[in-house]
Amino acid sequence: MKTKSFLLFAAFFLLVLVVVCFRINSITSQKITSYPTEINRLTIALGKDWENTKSHKKDLIPTDQPFEYAVIDNEGNLLIYTEKHISTSVSSATTNYDVIRDIETEDGTVVGKLLVHNDYRDQQASRNRRISLICGIVLFLMLAATLGYFLYLKKRIVDPFNKMQHFASEVAAGNLDVPMQMDRNHVFGAFTESFDIMREELKASKLREAEAVNARKELVAQLSHDIKTPVTSIKAMAEVMELSAHDEEEKKTIRSINAKADQIDSLVSNLFHATLEELEHLEVKPGEVTSKDIEHFISEADYKKKLPEVKIEEAVVSADPLRLNQVINNIFANSYKYADTEMTVGSRIEKGVGNTRFLVVEIGDHGGGVPESEIETVFGKYKRGSNAGEKDGAGLGLYISRYLMEKMGGEITAANHDGGLLVVLRLPLL
């Protein structure tokens, strides 16, 4: 809380206390009112008119005097009185500190007594009531001011502090999406904007870090996959060279090259799989891909030359060239590994739902296919056909291919056809 507000609060209480003390002092310092002149006049008047006065017997009479009184004779008999509950005997008047005066006739004979009521107790009770009322009002004001001060502190300090504490907990827990509410009307107002700027900077830094990490993972995954294709080509050429070798020494050297290629392929596969495990997604950027591009991708993937001349229907499709090339390479690599037969490629334009149209590319082999119950299973992560035998493989090629095709808005399916496995790619036309 600011010093100025605290000083104003203290000054208000001090002023209230001064006013209260002054008021109480003025009440307690009031003197008891006495009426000596009026009492003397009344005593003389009663003495002169005693004959009339003594004719009364306990009569309640009105009075024009500023005080209440009672008159008794020498025997103590009550003659007249002006108010109930006042003293009507000498003993009670003495106890109440009332004024007692002798009533004398004109010849000086004492014929009775005038008992003037002393209202000190009434005045004291009245003062006590007023003091109690003032004290009650002061206590109420102090309670109201204290409650107001408490609510002020709660609104200006406690609640903002709790919000900042909650905000700090959220930031510590890594939740950087919830902004801090700006409020310059409390004592922490100057810090809220700085705290939220800090949150935004942390969030931006975290996003940049995540993007950098994903970019590195994607690069490693991409390079790992790209290395596998030339390694496979090296192995294939080494096998051909071994068949045409002239002596055992030359065959031994070629086998060593093949073994090293296997070792490189194994290491690259391990690196690719480890990276893929951590990678949440591979970036896909669809663009324009022509039929000629697809023909080129197929020719590059068919390094064993298992295909006759390839001809794809004229079309422009929406696809990421890099990822589509990767999908086609995966299909051919699987066919070489598990079937290693002549291959076929066909294409057609197919109408989809509504006005959508697709370029359908079918790539098939004659290696016996997979059991019908496993057609969809082979697209799962780490899944391979039960007839894969002892051949190396992690069961990720078709899983990655389906993931990439879906990201490009296309589709990949498989079916047993013509004694082998037929893989069908559907790419949306532009």
Secondary structure, 3 states (H helix, E strand, C coil): CCHHHHHHHHHHHHHHHHHHHHHHHHHHCCCCCCCHHHHHHHHHHHHHCHHHHCCCCCEECCCCCCCCEEEEECCCCEEEECCCCCCCCHHHHHHCCCEEEEEECCCCCEEEEEEECCCHHHHHHHHHHHHHHHHHHHHHHHHHHHHHHHHHHHHHHHHHHHHHHHHHHHHHCCCCCCCCCCCCCCCCHHHHHHHHHHHHHHHHHHHHHHHHHHHHHHHHHHHHHHHHHHHHHHHHHHHHHHHCCCCHHHHHHHHHHHHHHHHHHHHHHHHHHHHHHHCCCCCCCCEEEEHHHHHHHHHHHCCCCCCCCCCCCCCEEEECHHHHHHHHHHHHHHHHHHCCCCCEEEEEEEECCCCCEEEEEEEECCCCCCCHHHCCHHHCCCCCCHHHCCCCCCCCHHHHHHHHHHHCCCEEEEEEECCEEEEEEEEEEC
